[in-house]
């Protein structure tokens, strides 16, 4: 129920042998653990129970509850009943400033306050007792002690008063404080529910049934009974239940909740579809490629849950304060009681001021300040196609001073075409055929361009052996007795081969901004066989993204393994002054580390060769259209691959961090001001309870 509880559960779990890391999130009411495979889940549940709390194991594949708002409705009704009983007790106090002096009979005050204290306040007794039994203290204990003191004092004064007398009772303090704290708890529960709305929206995208096509018949089956390579039917308006490839039919897919792309995407045979997207106007046959936890939707949900379960660096300070917060408040309340008694103020005044200290303390605000902002920030980001993988990335991205971009697939479309060919022997078709044979199975954008050109010319490709990627340089393979390689200028220089008549052509094509690939024969006779030139187009949002970042005073850098002419053409078109060409993965890493000496650095890329730089940067931002390795190395993934999402991600980080600071400021200021006022007798318990709810 408060930051002290979260800390207590965290410490209890941390003592289980075999646990590597643990993070308890107050806002989501979940514990996120990393542990050795030998650890029994029951041992974890027992540790939580021994600490005075309850827990159950979450099933990630379970569909979201059909009515997850039911507990909130029950809490609302309890709150309304508690307020309804407490309000008559408060009326005499409210009308007193207007000259009306009257009090409810003692028996009626008792009748109204007792259900509030013993029924609606029972949750505070239960939770406070559990904490006390486990040797801890939490906010529930503060409320239980404070209201019990006011309630017990009223019973004593009523019993000790002479017959027919009208003692001043404090039933209203006990009842109204419980009602107001229940109000605060209700608002807190509603805030928690709202923070996880984006995650629930994603979870709700998971269909539970699919239409499987078997022996020409359609049959409705549970998702769990499907297997990879099964064929399913998706009718117009239905959600795709799995990830797969279209084998028949054409349509459009609404992927807004998955990628933030507002416009439907055209889908044809051979195109991939993702679980959770909505099919448009066409009937489609889908061959299943991923199920359950392997789907893109499941991975997005898992990454979001991990991000929301994790703790931002600033939360560690709050956790340390929360550990001593409740014991400190108990000590202040005891000192207040003793201080007023020693000052001769009497038991009633001393006790009420101590009660005010207990009920004004608000560890919840401290505990919720960071996780609620993190959860909302990651949720807002996900709705816009920005997947933030950890809380640290969200917190520190606001301080980025430099953004380093890769070129191909990041600022350019990553779908280059073969625009020029020149073979030393004049046989351009043979040159393309050899290049295509080398590139079979490669996912590199230039390899796809070569294969696409071969397909357009109906060229048959030969099988190669001993295929090997040469990071930052190209690829090599054996074709019969020959060893061939296709790569950039660095590979040509490394082999110490003379470009010969192609040198002048290469210079002219580089000046046009083309990317070049040299086809080399390495054995039996090392020689240059030919040259291919590729053209690529800028992504539509690339220029707007660079301008937006530069307007905020953020330096933009372009690092690419491509040639200088191609890099210059893109950098000039986008207005990037800092550019570097012919860069190997190790060089990118060194450049990132050099920039980090002057402040926070973000790296934006999409390829395998970008993974080390993405991991080394303070913030790695991967294009969702890129490789899985790049996405795993990065802290932020742009699901749409739109460069404009880079400044958007930094903006969400800035707003989230500002909200965290604002929340923590008010939480600290409230307690720093409220506790001394209550101890000095300047706040009665009712006002203290109202302040806490506020």
C-alpha positions as CSV (number, residue, x, y, z in Angstrom):
1,X,0.0,0.0,0.0
2,X,3.0,2.3,0.2
3,X,6.7,2.7,-0.7
4,X,7.6,1.1,2.6
5,X,5.6,-2.0,1.7
6,X,7.3,-2.2,-1.7
7,X,10.7,-2.0,-0.1
8,X,9.8,-4.6,2.5
9,X,8.7,-7.1,-0.2
10,X,11.8,-6.4,-2.2
11,X,14.1,-7.1,0.8
12,X,12.2,-10.2,1.7
13,X,12.5,-11.6,-1.9
14,X,16.2,-10.6,-2.1
15,X,17.0,-13.0,0.7
16,X,15.8,-16.1,-1.3
17,X,18.9,-18.0,-2.4
18,X,19.5,-18.0,-6.1
19,X,17.8,-14.6,-6.7
20,X,19.9,-12.4,-9.0
21,X,17.8,-9.2,-9.2
22,X,14.5,-8.0,-7.8
23,X,12.4,-4.9,-8.5
24,X,9.0,-4.3,-6.8
25,X,6.9,-1.7,-8.5
26,X,4.3,0.0,-6.3
27,X,2.3,1.5,-9.2
28,X,1.9,-1.8,-11.0
29,X,1.9,-4.0,-7.8
30,X,4.3,-6.4,-9.4
31,X,7.6,-7.9,-8.6
32,X,10.0,-8.5,-11.5
33,X,12.7,-11.1,-10.9
34,X,15.8,-12.6,-12.4
35,X,16.8,-15.9,-10.8
36,X,18.6,-19.1,-11.3
37,X,16.6,-22.0,-12.8
38,X,16.9,-24.0,-9.6
39,X,14.8,-21.5,-7.6
40,X,11.3,-22.8,-6.9
41,X,8.5,-20.3,-7.4
42,X,6.9,-21.4,-4.2
43,X,9.9,-20.3,-2.2
44,X,9.4,-16.7,-3.6
45,X,5.7,-16.8,-2.7
46,X,6.5,-18.0,0.8
47,X,9.0,-15.2,1.2
48,X,6.3,-12.6,0.4
49,X,3.8,-14.3,2.7
50,X,6.4,-14.3,5.5
51,X,6.8,-10.6,5.0
52,X,3.1,-10.1,5.7
53,X,1.8,-9.8,2.1
54,X,0.2,-12.0,-0.5
55,X,1.4,-12.8,-4.0
56,X,0.6,-15.0,-7.0
57,X,2.6,-15.9,-10.1
58,X,1.6,-14.0,-13.2
59,X,0.7,-16.0,-16.3
60,X,2.1,-13.9,-19.3
61,X,-0.1,-15.8,-21.8
62,X,-3.3,-15.3,-19.9
63,X,-5.9,-13.1,-21.5
64,X,-6.6,-9.9,-19.6
65,X,-9.6,-10.0,-17.2
66,X,-12.9,-9.2,-18.8
67,X,-13.7,-6.9,-15.9
68,X,-10.5,-5.6,-14.4
69,X,-12.3,-2.5,-13.1
70,X,-14.4,-4.6,-10.6
71,X,-12.1,-4.1,-7.6
72,X,-12.1,-0.4,-8.3
73,X,-15.9,-0.3,-8.3
74,X,-16.0,-2.2,-5.0
75,X,-13.5,0.3,-3.6
76,X,-15.7,3.2,-4.8
77,X,-18.8,1.8,-3.1
78,X,-16.9,1.3,0.2
79,X,-15.6,4.9,-0.1
80,X,-19.1,6.3,-0.6
81,X,-20.5,4.5,2.4
82,X,-17.6,5.6,4.6
83,X,-18.0,9.2,3.5
84,X,-21.8,9.0,4.0
85,X,-21.3,7.8,7.6
86,X,-18.5,10.3,8.3
87,X,-20.2,13.4,6.9
88,X,-22.8,13.9,9.6
89,X,-20.0,13.8,12.2
90,X,-18.2,16.6,10.3
91,X,-21.3,18.8,9.9
92,X,-21.0,20.5,13.4
93,X,-17.4,21.5,12.6
94,X,-18.4,22.8,9.1
95,X,-21.2,25.1,10.4
96,X,-19.4,26.3,13.5
97,X,-17.7,29.3,11.6
98,X,-21.3,30.5,10.8
99,X,-22.3,30.8,14.5
100,X,-24.1,27.5,14.8
101,X,-22.9,25.6,17.9
102,X,-24.4,22.1,18.2
103,X,-23.2,18.6,18.6
104,X,-24.7,15.2,17.7
105,X,-25.6,13.0,20.8
106,X,-22.7,10.9,21.9
107,X,-24.6,7.6,21.1
108,X,-25.2,8.8,17.5
109,X,-21.6,9.8,17.1
110,X,-20.6,6.3,18.3
111,X,-23.1,4.6,16.0
112,X,-21.8,6.5,12.9
113,X,-18.1,6.2,13.7
114,X,-18.0,2.5,14.8
115,X,-18.8,1.0,11.3
116,X,-16.3,3.3,9.7
117,X,-13.6,2.4,12.2
118,X,-14.2,-1.4,12.4
119,X,-15.5,-2.2,8.9
120,X,-14.1,0.3,6.5
121,X,-11.0,0.7,8.5
122,X,-10.4,-3.0,8.8
123,X,-8.0,-3.0,5.9
124,X,-5.6,-0.7,7.8
125,X,-5.7,-3.0,10.8
126,X,-5.1,-6.1,8.8
127,X,-2.2,-4.6,6.7
128,X,-0.7,-2.8,9.7
129,X,-0.8,-6.0,11.8
130,X,0.8,-8.0,9.0
131,X,3.6,-5.5,8.7
132,X,4.1,-5.3,12.5
133,X,4.2,-9.1,12.8
134,X,6.9,-9.2,10.1
135,X,9.0,-6.6,12.0
136,X,8.2,-3.8,9.7
137,X,6.1,-0.6,9.6
138,X,4.0,0.8,6.8
139,X,1.5,3.5,6.1
140,X,-1.5,1.3,7.2
141,X,0.1,1.1,10.6
142,X,0.2,4.9,10.9
143,X,-3.5,5.2,10.0
144,X,-4.5,2.3,12.3
145,X,-2.6,3.8,15.3
146,X,-3.8,7.3,14.7
147,X,-7.5,6.6,14.2
148,X,-7.5,4.0,17.0
149,X,-6.0,6.7,19.4
150,X,-8.7,9.2,18.4
151,X,-11.5,6.5,18.6
152,X,-10.2,5.1,21.9
153,X,-9.9,8.6,23.5
154,X,-13.5,9.3,22.5
155,X,-14.7,6.1,24.2
156,X,-12.8,6.9,27.3
157,X,-14.1,10.5,27.5
158,X,-17.7,9.3,26.9
159,X,-17.4,6.7,29.6
160,X,-15.8,9.1,32.1
161,X,-18.2,11.9,31.7
162,X,-20.9,12.5,34.3
163,X,-24.5,11.4,33.5
164,X,-26.2,14.0,31.4
165,X,-22.9,15.7,30.5
166,X,-21.8,16.4,27.0
167,X,-18.0,15.8,26.6
168,X,-16.0,16.9,23.6
169,X,-15.5,13.7,21.6
170,X,-13.2,12.9,18.7
171,X,-15.2,10.3,16.9
172,X,-15.4,12.6,13.9
173,X,-11.6,12.7,13.7
174,X,-11.2,8.9,13.6
175,X,-14.1,8.4,11.1
176,X,-13.3,11.3,8.8
177,X,-9.6,10.5,8.6
178,X,-10.4,6.9,7.6
179,X,-12.9,8.1,5.0
180,X,-10.4,10.6,3.6
181,X,-7.5,8.1,3.6
182,X,-9.9,5.7,1.8
183,X,-10.5,8.5,-0.7
184,X,-6.8,8.9,-1.2
185,X,-6.5,5.1,-1.7
186,X,-9.3,5.2,-4.2
187,X,-7.6,8.0,-6.2
188,X,-4.3,6.1,-6.0
189,X,-5.9,2.9,-7.3
190,X,-7.5,4.8,-10.1
191,X,-4.2,6.4,-11.0
192,X,-2.5,3.0,-11.0
193,X,-5.2,1.6,-13.3
194,X,-4.8,4.6,-15.7
195,X,-1.0,4.2,-15.8
196,X,-1.3,0.7,-17.1
197,X,-4.0,1.5,-19.7
198,X,-1.6,1.3,-22.7
199,X,-0.4,-2.1,-21.5
200,X,-3.9,-3.4,-21.1
201,X,-4.8,-2.1,-24.5
202,X,-2.0,-4.1,-26.0
203,X,-3.0,-7.2,-24.0
204,X,-6.5,-6.9,-25.2
205,X,-5.3,-7.3,-28.8
206,X,-4.6,-11.0,-28.3
207,X,-7.4,-13.0,-29.9
208,X,-8.3,-16.3,-28.2
209,X,-9.6,-18.2,-31.2
210,X,-8.6,-18.6,-34.9
211,X,-10.1,-20.2,-38.0
212,X,-7.8,-23.0,-39.1
213,X,-8.0,-24.3,-42.7
214,X,-7.6,-28.1,-42.8
215,X,-8.5,-30.4,-45.7
216,X,-10.4,-27.5,-47.3
217,X,-12.6,-27.0,-44.2
218,X,-12.6,-24.0,-41.8
219,X,-12.7,-24.9,-38.1
220,X,-12.6,-22.6,-35.1
221,X,-9.8,-23.6,-32.7
222,X,-8.1,-22.1,-29.6
223,X,-4.9,-20.3,-30.3
224,X,-3.0,-22.7,-28.1
225,X,-3.8,-25.6,-30.4
226,X,-2.2,-24.0,-33.5
227,X,1.2,-24.9,-34.8
228,X,3.8,-23.3,-36.9
229,X,3.1,-23.6,-40.7
230,X,-0.6,-24.2,-40.1
231,X,-2.8,-22.2,-42.5
232,X,-5.5,-20.0,-41.0
233,X,-8.3,-17.8,-42.5
234,X,-8.6,-14.2,-41.4
235,X,-11.9,-12.5,-42.5
236,X,-12.5,-8.8,-43.1
237,X,-12.6,-6.8,-39.8
238,X,-11.0,-9.6,-37.7
239,X,-7.7,-9.3,-35.8
240,X,-4.7,-11.4,-36.9
241,X,-4.3,-14.0,-34.1
242,X,-0.7,-14.9,-35.0
243,X,2.4,-13.6,-36.9
244,X,2.5,-15.1,-40.4
245,X,2.9,-14.6,-44.2
246,X,0.0,-14.1,-46.6
247,X,-0.3,-16.9,-49.0
248,X,-3.6,-15.9,-50.6
249,X,-5.6,-12.7,-50.9
250,X,-5.0,-8.9,-50.6
251,X,-6.2,-6.4,-48.1
252,X,-5.1,-3.6,-45.8
253,X,-4.0,-4.0,-42.1
254,X,-4.6,-1.4,-39.4
255,X,-1.4,-1.6,-37.2
256,X,-2.0,1.6,-35.3
257,X,-1.9,0.1,-31.8
258,X,1.3,-1.9,-32.7
259,X,3.4,0.6,-34.6
260,X,1.6,3.9,-34.2
261,X,1.1,4.0,-38.0
262,X,-2.3,5.7,-38.4
263,X,-2.9,4.7,-42.0
264,X,-3.8,1.1,-43.0
265,X,-0.9,-0.7,-44.7
266,X,-1.5,-2.6,-48.0
267,X,-0.9,-6.3,-47.7
268,X,-0.4,-8.8,-50.6
269,X,0.8,-12.4,-50.9
270,X,4.3,-12.8,-49.4
271,X,3.8,-9.9,-47.0
272,X,4.1,-10.4,-43.2
273,X,1.3,-9.7,-40.8
274,X,1.4,-9.2,-37.1
275,X,-0.7,-10.6,-34.3
276,X,-3.2,-7.9,-33.0
277,X,-3.4,-5.9,-36.2
278,X,-6.9,-5.6,-37.8
279,X,-7.6,-7.0,-41.3
280,X,-9.3,-4.6,-43.7
281,X,-11.5,-5.5,-46.6
282,X,-10.1,-8.8,-47.9
283,X,-10.3,-12.5,-46.9
284,X,-6.7,-13.7,-46.3
285,X,-5.0,-17.1,-45.9
286,X,-2.1,-16.9,-43.5
287,X,0.8,-19.3,-43.0
288,X,1.8,-19.2,-39.3
289,X,5.3,-18.1,-38.6
290,X,5.1,-17.2,-34.8
291,X,2.8,-18.1,-32.0
292,X,2.2,-17.1,-28.4
293,X,5.2,-15.6,-26.7
294,X,7.1,-15.5,-30.0
295,X,4.8,-13.0,-31.8
296,X,5.8,-9.4,-32.2
297,X,2.9,-8.3,-30.1
298,X,4.0,-10.6,-27.2
299,X,7.5,-9.3,-27.4
300,X,6.3,-5.7,-27.3
301,X,4.1,-6.5,-24.3
302,X,7.1,-8.3,-22.6
303,X,9.4,-5.4,-23.3
304,X,6.9,-2.9,-22.0
305,X,6.3,-4.9,-18.8
306,X,10.0,-5.1,-18.2
307,X,10.4,-1.3,-18.7
308,X,7.5,-0.6,-16.3
309,X,8.8,-3.1,-13.8
310,X,12.3,-1.6,-13.8
311,X,13.5,1.3,-11.7
312,X,14.8,4.6,-12.9
313,X,18.1,5.7,-11.3
314,X,16.3,8.4,-9.3
315,X,14.1,5.8,-7.7
316,X,17.0,4.3,-5.8
317,X,17.3,7.5,-3.7
318,X,13.5,7.4,-3.1
319,X,13.7,3.8,-2.0
320,X,16.4,4.6,0.6
321,X,14.3,7.4,2.0
322,X,11.2,5.2,2.1
323,X,13.0,2.5,4.2
324,X,13.3,5.0,7.1
325,X,10.2,7.1,6.4
326,X,7.5,5.3,8.5
327,X,9.8,4.6,11.5
328,X,10.8,8.3,11.4
329,X,7.2,9.4,11.4
330,X,6.4,7.0,14.4
331,X,9.3,8.6,16.2
332,X,8.1,12.1,15.4
333,X,4.6,11.2,16.6
334,X,6.0,9.8,19.9
335,X,8.1,12.9,20.4
336,X,5.1,15.1,19.7
337,X,3.1,13.2,22.3
338,X,5.8,13.4,24.9
339,X,6.6,17.0,24.1
340,X,3.1,18.3,24.5
341,X,2.7,16.3,27.7
342,X,5.9,17.8,29.1
343,X,4.7,21.2,28.1
344,X,1.6,20.6,30.3
345,X,-0.9,20.7,27.5
346,X,-2.9,17.7,28.7
347,X,-3.4,14.2,27.3
348,X,-6.2,15.2,24.8
349,X,-4.1,17.9,23.1
350,X,-0.9,15.8,23.1
351,X,-2.7,12.7,21.7
352,X,-4.6,14.7,19.0
353,X,-1.4,16.3,17.8
354,X,0.4,12.9,17.7
355,X,-2.6,11.6,15.7
356,X,-2.3,14.5,13.2
357,X,1.4,13.6,12.7
358,X,0.5,9.9,12.0
359,X,-2.3,10.7,9.5
360,X,-0.6,13.5,7.6
361,X,2.5,11.4,6.7
362,X,2.3,10.3,3.1
363,X,4.8,7.8,1.9
364,X,2.5,6.8,-1.0
365,X,3.3,10.0,-2.8
366,X,7.0,9.3,-2.6
367,X,6.5,5.7,-3.7
368,X,4.3,6.6,-6.7
369,X,6.1,9.7,-7.9
370,X,8.6,7.8,-10.2
371,X,6.8,4.6,-11.3
372,X,3.6,6.3,-12.3
373,X,5.4,8.8,-14.6
374,X,7.5,5.9,-16.0
375,X,4.4,3.8,-16.7
376,X,2.5,6.6,-18.4
377,X,5.6,7.7,-20.3
378,X,6.3,4.2,-21.7
379,X,2.5,3.9,-22.5
380,X,2.3,7.1,-24.4
381,X,5.5,6.2,-26.3
382,X,4.1,2.8,-27.2
383,X,0.9,4.4,-28.7
384,X,3.1,6.5,-30.9
385,X,5.3,3.5,-32.1
386,X,8.2,4.1,-29.7
387,X,9.0,1.0,-27.6
388,X,11.1,2.0,-24.5
389,X,12.7,-1.1,-23.1
390,X,13.8,0.1,-19.7
391,X,13.1,2.8,-17.2
392,X,16.7,4.1,-17.2
393,X,16.5,4.8,-21.0
394,X,13.3,6.9,-20.4
395,X,14.9,8.9,-17.5
396,X,18.3,9.7,-19.1
397,X,17.2,10.3,-22.7
398,X,16.2,13.9,-21.8
399,X,19.9,14.8,-21.2
400,X,21.1,13.8,-24.7
401,X,23.4,16.4,-26.3
402,X,24.4,14.5,-29.4
403,X,22.6,12.0,-31.7
404,X,24.7,9.8,-34.0
405,X,22.9,8.4,-37.1
406,X,23.7,5.5,-39.3
407,X,22.8,6.1,-42.9
408,X,21.4,3.1,-44.8
409,X,18.0,2.0,-43.4
410,X,18.1,4.8,-40.8
411,X,18.0,8.1,-42.7
412,X,17.6,6.6,-46.1
413,X,14.9,4.1,-47.1
414,X,17.3,1.2,-46.9
415,X,15.8,-0.2,-50.1
416,X,18.6,0.7,-52.6
417,X,18.4,-0.3,-56.3
418,X,21.3,-1.3,-58.6
419,X,21.6,1.8,-60.8
420,X,24.9,1.1,-62.6
421,X,26.9,-2.0,-63.6
422,X,30.3,-2.2,-65.3
423,X,32.2,-5.5,-65.9
424,X,35.9,-5.6,-66.8
425,X,35.1,-8.1,-69.5
426,X,32.0,-6.3,-70.6
427,X,29.6,-9.1,-69.6
428,X,27.3,-7.2,-67.2
429,X,24.8,-10.0,-67.0
430,X,27.5,-12.4,-65.9
431,X,28.7,-9.9,-63.3
432,X,25.2,-9.5,-61.8
433,X,24.8,-13.3,-61.8
434,X,28.0,-13.8,-59.8
435,X,27.1,-11.0,-57.4
436,X,23.6,-12.5,-56.9
437,X,25.1,-16.0,-56.2
438,X,27.3,-14.5,-53.5
439,X,24.4,-12.6,-51.8
440,X,22.0,-15.5,-51.5
441,X,20.6,-15.6,-47.9
442,X,21.9,-12.2,-46.9
443,X,19.6,-9.7,-45.2
444,X,21.8,-6.7,-46.1
445,X,19.9,-4.0,-48.0
446,X,22.5,-3.9,-50.8
447,X,22.3,-7.7,-51.1
448,X,18.5,-7.5,-51.5
449,X,19.0,-4.9,-54.2
450,X,21.4,-7.3,-56.1
451,X,18.9,-10.2,-55.7
452,X,16.0,-8.0,-56.8
453,X,18.0,-7.0,-60.0
454,X,18.7,-10.7,-60.7
455,X,15.1,-11.5,-60.3
456,X,14.0,-8.7,-62.6
457,X,16.3,-10.1,-65.3
458,X,15.3,-13.7,-64.7
459,X,18.9,-14.8,-63.9
460,X,19.5,-18.2,-62.5
461,X,21.9,-18.2,-59.5
462,X,24.6,-20.7,-58.7
463,X,25.1,-22.4,-55.3
464,X,28.0,-21.2,-53.3
465,X,29.9,-22.8,-50.4
466,X,31.8,-21.5,-47.4
467,X,29.9,-18.2,-47.4
468,X,31.3,-15.8,-44.9
469,X,30.3,-12.2,-43.8
470,X,33.2,-9.8,-43.6
471,X,32.0,-7.2,-41.0
472,X,32.2,-3.7,-42.4
473,X,33.7,-4.9,-45.7
474,X,31.4,-7.3,-47.5
475,X,31.0,-11.0,-48.1
476,X,33.0,-13.9,-49.6
477,X,32.2,-17.4,-50.8
478,X,33.5,-20.3,-52.9
479,X,31.9,-21.0,-56.3
480,X,33.5,-24.2,-57.5
481,X,37.2,-23.7,-57.7
482,X,36.9,-19.9,-57.5
483,X,36.9,-17.8,-54.3
484,X,34.9,-14.6,-54.9
485,X,34.2,-11.6,-52.7
486,X,31.8,-8.6,-53.0
487,X,32.5,-5.6,-50.9
488,X,33.4,-1.9,-50.5
489,X,36.6,0.1,-51.1
490,X,38.1,-1.1,-47.9
491,X,38.0,-4.7,-49.1
492,X,39.6,-3.7,-52.4
493,X,42.4,-1.9,-50.6
494,X,42.9,-4.8,-48.2
495,X,43.4,-7.2,-51.1
496,X,45.8,-4.7,-52.7
497,X,44.1,-5.1,-56.1
498,X,44.3,-2.4,-58.8
499,X,40.9,-1.0,-59.9
500,X,42.4,-0.5,-63.3
501,X,40.0,1.0,-65.9
502,X,37.2,1.0,-63.3
503,X,39.0,3.6,-61.1
504,X,37.7,6.6,-63.0
505,X,34.2,5.2,-63.2
506,X,34.1,4.6,-59.5
507,X,35.2,8.1,-58.8
508,X,32.4,9.5,-61.0
509,X,29.8,7.3,-59.4
510,X,30.9,8.2,-55.9
511,X,30.7,11.9,-56.8
512,X,27.0,11.2,-57.6
513,X,26.6,9.9,-54.1
514,X,26.3,6.3,-55.1
515,X,27.2,3.3,-52.9
516,X,29.7,1.0,-54.6
517,X,30.4,-2.7,-54.4
518,X,33.4,-4.3,-56.0
519,X,33.2,-7.9,-57.3
520,X,36.6,-9.5,-56.7
521,X,38.1,-12.9,-57.6
522,X,40.5,-13.9,-54.7
523,X,41.6,-17.3,-56.0
524,X,42.9,-18.9,-58.1
525,X,43.9,-15.6,-59.8
526,X,43.3,-12.4,-57.7
527,X,41.6,-9.7,-59.9
528,X,38.8,-7.2,-60.1
529,X,35.8,-8.5,-62.1
530,X,33.5,-5.5,-62.0
531,X,31.7,-2.7,-60.1
532,X,28.1,-2.2,-59.0
533,X,26.6,1.1,-58.0
534,X,23.5,1.5,-55.8
535,X,21.2,4.4,-55.3
536,X,19.0,5.1,-52.2
537,X,16.4,7.7,-51.3
538,X,16.0,9.7,-48.1
539,X,13.2,8.7,-45.8
540,X,10.3,11.2,-45.9
541,X,10.8,12.4,-42.3
542,X,14.6,12.5,-42.2
543,X,15.0,16.2,-42.9
544,X,12.3,17.2,-40.4
545,X,13.9,15.0,-37.7
546,X,17.3,16.6,-38.1
547,X,15.9,20.1,-38.1
548,X,13.9,19.4,-35.0
549,X,16.9,18.1,-33.1
550,X,19.2,20.9,-34.2
551,X,16.5,23.5,-33.2
552,X,16.8,22.0,-29.6
553,X,20.6,22.5,-29.7
554,X,21.3,18.8,-30.1
555,X,24.3,18.0,-32.3
556,X,23.7,15.5,-35.2
557,X,26.4,13.2,-36.6
558,X,26.4,10.9,-39.5
559,X,28.6,7.8,-39.3
560,X,28.5,5.2,-42.2
561,X,30.5,2.4,-43.6
562,X,29.5,3.8,-47.1
563,X,31.8,5.8,-49.3
564,X,32.5,9.5,-48.8
565,X,30.5,10.7,-51.8
566,X,27.4,8.8,-50.8
567,X,27.7,10.1,-47.2
568,X,28.3,13.7,-48.3
569,X,25.2,13.6,-50.6
570,X,23.0,12.5,-47.7
571,X,24.6,14.8,-45.1
572,X,24.3,17.8,-47.4
573,X,20.7,17.1,-48.2
574,X,19.9,16.9,-44.4
575,X,22.1,19.7,-43.2
576,X,24.4,17.5,-41.1
577,X,27.9,19.0,-40.8
578,X,29.5,16.3,-38.7
579,X,29.9,13.3,-41.1
580,X,32.3,10.4,-41.4
581,X,32.5,7.7,-44.1
582,X,34.1,4.3,-44.6
583,X,33.6,3.6,-40.9
584,X,34.0,0.1,-39.5
585,X,31.9,-1.1,-36.5
586,X,35.0,-0.6,-34.2
587,X,35.4,2.9,-35.5
588,X,31.7,3.7,-34.7
589,X,32.3,2.4,-31.2
590,X,35.4,4.6,-30.8
591,X,33.5,7.7,-32.1
592,X,30.6,7.1,-29.7
593,X,33.0,6.7,-26.7
594,X,34.8,10.0,-27.7
595,X,31.5,11.9,-27.9
596,X,30.5,10.5,-24.5
597,X,33.3,12.4,-22.9
598,X,31.3,15.6,-23.5
599,X,27.8,14.5,-22.5
600,X,25.0,12.0,-23.1
601,X,25.0,10.4,-26.6
602,X,22.2,8.6,-28.5
603,X,23.0,6.3,-31.4
604,X,20.4,5.5,-34.0
605,X,20.9,2.5,-36.3
606,X,19.3,-0.6,-37.8
607,X,22.0,-3.1,-38.8
608,X,24.1,-5.8,-37.2
609,X,27.2,-3.6,-37.6
610,X,25.4,-0.9,-35.5
611,X,24.8,-3.3,-32.5
612,X,28.1,-2.5,-30.7
613,X,27.6,1.2,-31.0
614,X,23.9,1.0,-30.0
615,X,25.0,-0.9,-26.8
616,X,27.9,1.5,-26.1
617,X,25.8,4.7,-26.4
618,X,24.0,6.2,-23.4
619,X,20.8,5.6,-25.4
620,X,20.6,3.1,-28.3
621,X,17.7,3.8,-30.6
622,X,17.0,1.0,-33.1
623,X,14.8,1.2,-36.2
624,X,12.0,-1.4,-35.9
625,X,12.6,-2.2,-39.6
626,X,16.1,-3.3,-38.7
627,X,17.6,-6.5,-37.4
628,X,16.7,-8.3,-34.2
629,X,20.3,-7.9,-32.9
630,X,20.1,-4.1,-33.3
631,X,16.7,-4.0,-31.5
632,X,18.0,-6.1,-28.6
633,X,21.1,-3.9,-28.2
634,X,19.1,-0.7,-28.1
635,X,17.2,0.8,-25.2
636,X,14.5,2.3,-27.5
637,X,13.0,0.8,-30.6
638,X,11.1,2.9,-33.2
639,X,8.5,0.4,-34.5
640,X,7.7,2.4,-37.6
641,X,11.3,3.2,-38.5
642,X,10.4,6.9,-39.0
643,X,13.4,9.2,-38.1
644,X,10.8,11.8,-36.7
645,X,10.3,9.4,-33.8
646,X,13.8,10.1,-32.6
647,X,13.0,13.7,-31.4
648,X,9.6,12.4,-30.3
649,X,11.3,9.8,-28.0
650,X,13.6,12.5,-26.5
651,X,10.5,14.8,-26.0
652,X,8.6,12.0,-24.1
653,X,11.7,11.4,-22.0
654,X,11.9,15.2,-21.2
655,X,8.3,15.3,-20.2
656,X,8.4,12.1,-18.1
657,X,11.6,13.3,-16.3
658,X,10.0,16.7,-15.6
659,X,6.9,14.9,-14.3
660,X,9.0,12.7,-12.0
661,X,10.8,15.8,-10.6
662,X,7.5,17.6,-10.1
663,X,6.0,14.6,-8.3
664,X,9.0,14.2,-6.1
665,X,9.1,17.9,-5.3
666,X,5.5,18.0,-4.1
667,X,5.9,14.7,-2.2
668,X,8.9,16.0,-0.3
669,X,7.6,19.5,0.2
670,X,4.2,18.2,1.5
671,X,5.9,15.9,4.1
672,X,8.5,18.5,5.1
673,X,5.9,21.2,5.7
674,X,3.0,19.0,6.9
675,X,4.8,17.0,9.6
676,X,6.2,20.0,11.5
677,X,2.8,21.8,11.3
678,X,1.1,18.7,12.7
679,X,3.7,18.3,15.4
680,X,3.3,21.9,16.4
681,X,-0.5,21.5,16.8
682,X,-1.3,23.7,13.8
683,X,-3.3,20.9,12.0
684,X,-6.1,18.9,13.5
685,X,-6.4,15.3,12.4
686,X,-9.3,15.9,10.0
687,X,-7.4,18.6,8.1
688,X,-4.3,16.3,8.1
689,X,-6.3,13.5,6.6
690,X,-7.7,15.8,4.0
691,X,-4.2,17.1,3.1
692,X,-3.0,13.5,2.7
693,X,-5.9,12.6,0.3
694,X,-5.1,15.7,-1.7
